[in-house]
């Protein structure tokens, strides 16, 4: 459960920094470096989220699903 909370917090921070970067881009009109700083944080947090997801999958904290679906659906005829 803690893993999911941290994952959603990271995702929320990524969206927050994206919105902040857009706001700084519009309001500052290129006069300050706040846009670059905000988008740098977004890229860093995105990288951290990817690493966190990989570690979670390798440690068994999350289970990735397959594209085939459940075992009972694999033998059903396709339309």
N, CA, C and O atoms as CSV, one atom per row, in Angstrom:
chain,resi,resn,atom,element,x,y,z
A,1,UNK,N,N,0.819,-1.196,0.000
A,1,UNK,CA,C,0.000,0.000,0.000
A,1,UNK,C,C,0.864,1.262,0.000
A,1,UNK,O,O,0.549,2.242,-0.675
A,2,UNK,N,N,1.947,1.225,0.759
A,2,UNK,CA,C,2.854,2.363,0.810
A,2,UNK,C,C,3.462,2.631,-0.569
A,2,UNK,O,O,3.664,3.781,-0.958
A,3,UNK,N,N,3.750,1.549,-1.299
A,3,UNK,CA,C,4.308,1.683,-2.645
A,3,UNK,C,C,3.359,2.473,-3.548
A,3,UNK,O,O,3.789,3.361,-4.285
A,4,UNK,N,N,2.072,2.145,-3.485
A,4,UNK,CA,C,1.093,2.839,-4.328
A,4,UNK,C,C,0.950,4.307,-3.926
A,4,UNK,O,O,0.799,5.175,-4.786
A,5,UNK,N,N,0.997,4.582,-2.631
A,5,UNK,CA,C,0.886,5.964,-2.167
A,5,UNK,C,C,2.059,6.792,-2.687
A,5,UNK,O,O,1.872,7.903,-3.183
A,6,UNK,N,N,3.270,6.242,-2.569
A,6,UNK,CA,C,4.457,6.952,-3.049
A,6,UNK,C,C,4.388,7.138,-4.566
A,6,UNK,O,O,4.757,8.190,-5.087
A,7,UNK,N,N,3.913,6.112,-5.267
A,7,UNK,CA,C,3.798,6.195,-6.721
A,7,UNK,C,C,2.826,7.308,-7.134
A,7,UNK,O,O,3.124,8.087,-8.039
A,8,UNK,N,N,1.666,7.382,-6.473
A,8,UNK,CA,C,0.699,8.422,-6.806
A,8,UNK,C,C,1.197,9.812,-6.403
A,8,UNK,O,O,0.911,10.790,-7.094
A,9,UNK,N,N,1.931,9.910,-5.303
A,9,UNK,CA,C,2.512,11.192,-4.922
A,9,UNK,C,C,3.532,11.666,-5.956
A,9,UNK,O,O,3.549,12.842,-6.322
A,10,UNK,N,N,4.379,10.752,-6.424
A,10,UNK,CA,C,5.343,11.117,-7.466
A,10,UNK,C,C,4.631,11.566,-8.736
A,10,UNK,O,O,5.019,12.556,-9.356
A,11,UNK,N,N,3.588,10.833,-9.117
A,11,UNK,CA,C,2.841,11.201,-10.317
A,11,UNK,C,C,2.179,12.570,-10.144
A,11,UNK,O,O,2.163,13.378,-11.072
A,12,UNK,N,N,1.635,12.823,-8.957
A,12,UNK,CA,C,1.036,14.128,-8.684
A,12,UNK,C,C,2.060,15.253,-8.756
A,12,UNK,O,O,1.769,16.328,-9.281
A,13,UNK,N,N,3.260,15.009,-8.229
A,13,UNK,CA,C,4.319,16.022,-8.304
A,13,UNK,C,C,4.748,16.273,-9.751
A,13,UNK,O,O,5.071,17.402,-10.120
A,14,UNK,N,N,4.750,15.231,-10.556
A,14,UNK,CA,C,5.106,15.389,-11.969
A,14,UNK,C,C,4.082,16.280,-12.668
A,14,UNK,O,O,4.450,17.192,-13.409
A,15,UNK,N,N,2.803,16.016,-12.433
A,15,UNK,CA,C,1.747,16.833,-13.046
A,15,UNK,C,C,1.825,18.268,-12.518
A,15,UNK,O,O,1.657,19.218,-13.282
A,16,UNK,N,N,2.079,18.427,-11.217
A,16,UNK,CA,C,2.202,19.761,-10.616
A,16,UNK,C,C,3.336,20.551,-11.279
A,16,UNK,O,O,3.160,21.718,-11.629
A,17,UNK,N,N,4.505,19.909,-11.449
A,17,UNK,CA,C,5.636,20.604,-12.071
A,17,UNK,C,C,5.378,20.914,-13.537
A,17,UNK,O,O,5.862,21.925,-14.046
A,18,UNK,N,N,4.632,20.069,-14.220
A,18,UNK,CA,C,4.268,20.359,-15.603
A,18,UNK,C,C,3.372,21.599,-15.670
A,18,UNK,O,O,3.558,22.462,-16.528
A,19,UNK,N,N,2.405,21.677,-14.764
A,19,UNK,CA,C,1.511,22.845,-14.735
A,19,UNK,C,C,2.276,24.105,-14.333
A,19,UNK,O,O,2.042,25.179,-14.887
A,20,UNK,N,N,3.181,23.974,-13.380
A,20,UNK,CA,C,3.991,25.128,-12.973
A,20,UNK,C,C,4.862,25.614,-14.139
A,20,UNK,O,O,4.979,26.818,-14.367
A,21,UNK,N,N,5.460,24.690,-14.864
A,21,UNK,CA,C,6.272,25.066,-16.016
A,21,UNK,C,C,5.462,25.806,-17.063
A,21,UNK,O,O,5.935,26.779,-17.652
A,22,UNK,N,N,4.231,25.340,-17.297
A,22,UNK,CA,C,3.372,26.021,-18.264
A,22,UNK,C,C,3.004,27.416,-17.758
A,22,UNK,O,O,2.984,28.373,-18.532
A,23,UNK,N,N,2.715,27.531,-16.465
A,23,UNK,CA,C,2.380,28.835,-15.897
A,23,UNK,C,C,3.560,29.804,-15.990
A,23,UNK,O,O,3.384,30.967,-16.356
A,24,UNK,N,N,4.754,29.327,-15.661
A,24,UNK,CA,C,5.938,30.174,-15.735
A,24,UNK,C,C,6.242,30.571,-17.180
A,24,UNK,O,O,6.691,31.687,-17.443
A,25,UNK,N,N,5.994,29.651,-18.113
A,25,UNK,CA,C,6.231,29.957,-19.519
A,25,UNK,C,C,5.335,31.099,-19.987
A,25,UNK,O,O,5.765,31.968,-20.746
A,26,UNK,N,N,4.094,31.089,-19.530
A,26,UNK,CA,C,3.143,32.125,-19.950
A,26,UNK,C,C,3.394,33.446,-19.220
A,26,UNK,O,O,3.368,34.510,-19.839
A,27,UNK,N,N,3.637,33.383,-17.909
A,27,UNK,CA,C,3.732,34.624,-17.130
A,27,UNK,C,C,5.097,35.298,-17.249
A,27,UNK,O,O,5.166,36.525,-17.328
A,28,UNK,N,N,6.179,34.526,-17.265
A,28,UNK,CA,C,7.519,35.120,-17.281
A,28,UNK,C,C,7.969,35.526,-18.679
A,28,UNK,O,O,8.805,36.419,-18.818
A,29,UNK,N,N,7.441,34.900,-19.700
A,29,UNK,CA,C,7.766,35.175,-21.099
A,29,UNK,C,C,9.262,35.111,-21.363
A,29,UNK,O,O,9.806,35.931,-22.103
A,30,UNK,N,N,9.924,34.132,-20.755
A,30,UNK,CA,C,11.333,33.896,-21.023
A,30,UNK,C,C,12.309,34.782,-20.278
A,30,UNK,O,O,13.506,34.749,-20.564
A,31,UNK,N,N,11.829,35.576,-19.325
A,31,UNK,CA,C,12.730,36.469,-18.594
A,31,UNK,C,C,13.434,35.794,-17.426
A,31,UNK,O,O,14.483,36.268,-16.990
A,32,UNK,N,N,12.885,34.703,-16.912
A,32,UNK,CA,C,13.516,34.012,-15.788
A,32,UNK,C,C,13.783,32.560,-16.158
A,32,UNK,O,O,13.368,32.091,-17.218
A,33,UNK,N,N,14.468,31.867,-15.288
A,33,UNK,CA,C,14.792,30.454,-15.520
A,33,UNK,C,C,13.855,29.520,-14.768
A,33,UNK,O,O,14.144,28.332,-14.624
A,34,UNK,N,N,12.728,30.053,-14.283
A,34,UNK,CA,C,11.803,29.218,-13.522
A,34,UNK,C,C,11.193,28.119,-14.376
A,34,UNK,O,O,10.941,27.025,-13.871
A,35,UNK,N,N,10.949,28.377,-15.652
A,35,UNK,CA,C,10.390,27.360,-16.537
A,35,UNK,C,C,11.351,26.195,-16.673
A,35,UNK,O,O,10.948,25.038,-16.555
A,36,UNK,N,N,12.610,26.490,-16.920
A,36,UNK,CA,C,13.615,25.444,-17.083
A,36,UNK,C,C,13.762,24.646,-15.796
A,36,UNK,O,O,13.847,23.418,-15.825
A,37,UNK,N,N,13.791,25.340,-14.678
A,37,UNK,CA,C,13.942,24.666,-13.385
A,37,UNK,C,C,12.758,23.736,-13.109
A,37,UNK,O,O,12.940,22.616,-12.633
A,38,UNK,N,N,11.553,24.204,-13.408
A,38,UNK,CA,C,10.360,23.397,-13.184
A,38,UNK,C,C,10.347,22.163,-14.085
A,38,UNK,O,O,10.028,21.065,-13.628
A,39,UNK,N,N,10.684,22.335,-15.334
A,39,UNK,CA,C,10.680,21.199,-16.245
A,39,UNK,C,C,11.840,20.245,-15.961
A,39,UNK,O,O,11.728,19.049,-16.230
A,40,UNK,N,N,12.953,20.754,-15.421
A,40,UNK,CA,C,14.044,19.879,-14.999
A,40,UNK,C,C,13.600,18.999,-13.841
A,40,UNK,O,O,13.916,17.810,-13.805
A,41,UNK,N,N,12.874,19.577,-12.899
A,41,UNK,CA,C,12.331,18.785,-11.800
A,41,UNK,C,C,11.370,17.732,-12.320
A,41,UNK,O,O,11.353,16.607,-11.819
A,42,UNK,N,N,10.568,18.081,-13.322
A,42,UNK,CA,C,9.617,17.121,-13.876
A,42,UNK,C,C,10.328,15.939,-14.505
A,42,UNK,O,O,9.924,14.793,-14.305
A,43,UNK,N,N,11.378,16.202,-15.260
A,43,UNK,CA,C,12.139,15.121,-15.893
A,43,UNK,C,C,12.798,14.248,-14.828
A,43,UNK,O,O,12.798,13.022,-14.944
A,44,UNK,N,N,13.357,14.872,-13.794
A,44,UNK,CA,C,14.001,14.111,-12.723
A,44,UNK,C,C,12.984,13.253,-11.972
A,44,UNK,O,O,13.263,12.094,-11.662
A,45,UNK,N,N,11.819,13.805,-11.680
A,45,UNK,CA,C,10.785,13.028,-10.996
A,45,UNK,C,C,10.248,11.902,-11.875
A,45,UNK,O,O,9.920,10.827,-11.374
A,46,UNK,N,N,10.158,12.144,-13.180
A,46,UNK,CA,C,9.718,11.088,-14.097
A,46,UNK,C,C,10.720,9.946,-14.120
A,46,UNK,O,O,10.337,8.776,-14.113
A,47,UNK,N,N,11.997,10.282,-14.148
A,47,UNK,CA,C,13.024,9.245,-14.090
A,47,UNK,C,C,12.969,8.465,-12.788
A,47,UNK,O,O,13.127,7.244,-12.784
A,48,UNK,N,N,12.746,9.162,-11.687
A,48,UNK,CA,C,12.618,8.505,-10.393
A,48,UNK,C,C,11.406,7.587,-10.361
A,48,UNK,O,O,11.470,6.497,-9.792
A,49,UNK,N,N,10.303,8.012,-10.964
A,49,UNK,CA,C,9.108,7.175,-11.020
A,49,UNK,C,C,9.362,5.911,-11.833
A,49,UNK,O,O,8.930,4.829,-11.435
A,50,UNK,N,N,10.051,6.027,-12.960
A,50,UNK,CA,C,10.360,4.848,-13.779
A,50,UNK,C,C,11.242,3.889,-13.001
A,50,UNK,O,O,10.995,2.683,-12.997
A,51,UNK,N,N,12.274,4.413,-12.337
A,51,UNK,CA,C,13.150,3.560,-11.528
A,51,UNK,C,C,12.353,2.900,-10.409
A,51,UNK,O,O,12.537,1.715,-10.129
A,52,UNK,N,N,11.479,3.652,-9.775
A,52,UNK,CA,C,10.658,3.130,-8.696
A,52,UNK,C,C,9.749,2.006,-9.195
A,52,UNK,O,O,9.578,1.001,-8.506
A,53,UNK,N,N,9.168,2.164,-10.384
A,53,UNK,CA,C,8.314,1.124,-10.958
A,53,UNK,C,C,9.108,-0.132,-11.316
A,53,UNK,O,O,8.633,-1.247,-11.098
A,54,UNK,N,N,10.298,0.037,-11.857
A,54,UNK,CA,C,11.132,-1.120,-12.202
A,54,UNK,C,C,11.536,-1.881,-10.945
A,54,UNK,O,O,11.452,-3.108,-10.901
A,55,UNK,N,N,11.972,-1.151,-9.928
A,55,UNK,CA,C,12.353,-1.798,-8.671
A,55,UNK,C,C,11.146,-2.502,-8.054
A,55,UNK,O,O,11.270,-3.622,-7.559
A,56,UNK,N,N,9.992,-1.861,-8.079
A,56,UNK,CA,C,8.778,-2.478,-7.546
A,56,UNK,C,C,8.399,-3.744,-8.281
A,56,UNK,O,O,7.957,-4.711,-7.660
A,57,UNK,N,N,8.563,-3.757,-9.593
A,57,UNK,CA,C,8.253,-4.959,-10.369
A,57,UNK,C,C,9.272,-6.069,-10.096
A,57,UNK,O,O,8.902,-7.238,-9.985
A,58,UNK,N,N,10.539,-5.706,-9.988
A,58,UNK,CA,C,11.570,-6.714,-9.723
A,58,UNK,C,C,11.456,-7.298,-8.314
A,58,UNK,O,O,11.739,-8.480,-8.115
A,59,UNK,N,N,11.050,-6.495,-7.344
A,59,UNK,CA,C,10.938,-6.967,-5.964
A,59,UNK,C,C,9.599,-7.649,-5.688
A,59,UNK,O,O,9.403,-8.215,-4.613
A,60,UNK,N,N,8.679,-7.598,-6.648
A,60,UNK,CA,C,7.391,-8.260,-6.474
A,60,UNK,C,C,6.345,-7.402,-5.781
A,60,UNK,O,O,5.295,-7.913,-5.390
A,61,UNK,N,N,6.607,-6.110,-5.620
A,61,UNK,CA,C,5.635,-5.223,-4.980
A,61,UNK,C,C,4.452,-4.949,-5.894
A,61,UNK,O,O,3.337,-4.733,-5.420
A,62,UNK,N,N,4.688,-4.958,-7.197
A,62,UNK,CA,C,3.608,-4.820,-8.173
A,62,UNK,C,C,3.747,-5.957,-9.162
A,62,UNK,O,O,4.846,-6.462,-9.391
A,63,UNK,N,N,2.645,-6.354,-9.740
A,63,UNK,CA,C,2.645,-7.452,-10.694
A,63,UNK,C,C,2.142,-6.940,-12.042
A,63,UNK,O,O,0.962,-6.620,-12.179
A,64,UNK,N,N,3.023,-6.861,-13.032
A,64,UNK,CA,C,2.568,-6.433,-14.358
A,64,UNK,C,C,1.656,-7.497,-14.972
A,64,UNK,O,O,1.872,-8.691,-14.763
A,65,UNK,N,N,0.672,-7.086,-15.703
A,65,UNK,CA,C,-0.242,-8.040,-16.337
A,65,UNK,C,C,0.167,-8.271,-17.778
A,65,UNK,O,O,0.900,-7.479,-18.370
A,66,UNK,N,N,-0.322,-9.375,-18.333
A,66,UNK,CA,C,-0.035,-9.681,-19.732
A,66,UNK,C,C,-1.145,-9.117,-20.606
A,66,UNK,O,O,-2.197,-8.712,-20.111
A,67,UNK,N,N,-0.902,-9.095,-21.875
A,67,UNK,CA,C,-1.910,-8.579,-22.803
A,67,UNK,C,C,-2.947,-9.627,-23.173
A,67,UNK,O,O,-3.986,-9.293,-23.742
A,68,UNK,N,N,-2.676,-10.911,-22.853
A,68,UNK,CA,C,-3.624,-11.968,-23.202
A,68,UNK,C,C,-4.830,-12.001,-22.276
A,68,UNK,O,O,-5.871,-12.526,-22.671
A,69,UNK,N,N,-4.744,-11.489,-21.117
A,69,UNK,CA,C,-5.858,-11.528,-20.179
A,69,UNK,C,C,-5.769,-12.739,-19.275
A,69,UNK,O,O,-4.682,-13.264,-19.037
A,70,UNK,N,N,-6.907,-13.183,-18.770
A,70,UNK,CA,C,-6.950,-14.315,-17.848
A,70,UNK,C,C,-6.784,-15.630,-18.589
A,70,UNK,O,O,-6.998,-15.700,-19.799
A,71,UNK,N,N,-6.403,-16.667,-17.862
A,71,UNK,CA,C,-6.190,-17.985,-18.467
A,71,UNK,C,C,-7.487,-18.546,-19.033
A,71,UNK,O,O,-7.460,-19.265,-20.031
A,72,UNK,N,N,-8.622,-18.231,-18.414
A,72,UNK,CA,C,-9.905,-18.737,-18.910
A,72,UNK,C,C,-10.288,-18.096,-20.241
A,72,UNK,O,O,-11.083,-18.669,-20.986
A,73,UNK,N,N,-9.756,-16.952,-20.550
A,73,UNK,CA,C,-10.087,-16.267,-21.800
A,73,UNK,C,C,-9.155,-16.634,-22.939
A,73,UNK,O,O,-9.437,-16.315,-24.094
A,74,UNK,N,N,-8.047,-17.300,-22.633
A,74,UNK,CA,C,-7.058,-17.595,-23.669
A,74,UNK,C,C,-7.558,-18.623,-24.667
A,74,UNK,O,O,-7.188,-18.559,-25.840
A,75,UNK,N,N,-8.387,-19.569,-24.242
A,75,UNK,CA,C,-8.860,-20.616,-25.139
A,75,UNK,C,C,-10.205,-20.294,-25.776
A,75,UNK,O,O,-10.719,-21.099,-26.552
A,76,UNK,N,N,-10.776,-19.167,-25.477
A,76,UNK,CA,C,-12.065,-18.815,-26.048
A,76,UNK,C,C,-11.873,-18.386,-27.506
A,76,UNK,O,O,-10.867,-17.764,-27.845
A,77,UNK,N,N,-12.836,-18.719,-28.359
A,77,UNK,CA,C,-12.700,-18.341,-29.776
A,77,UNK,C,C,-12.801,-16.832,-29.960
A,77,UNK,O,O,-13.570,-16.156,-29.276
A,78,UNK,N,N,-12.026,-16.330,-30.875
A,78,UNK,CA,C,-12.029,-14.888,-31.158
A,78,UNK,C,C,-13.034,-14.582,-32.258
A,78,UNK,O,O,-13.219,-15.367,-33.188
A,79,UNK,N,N,-13.661,-13.458,-32.138
A,79,UNK,CA,C,-14.667,-13.054,-33.131
A,79,UNK,C,C,-14.054,-12.114,-34.113
A,79,UNK,O,O,-14.731,-11.655,-35.033
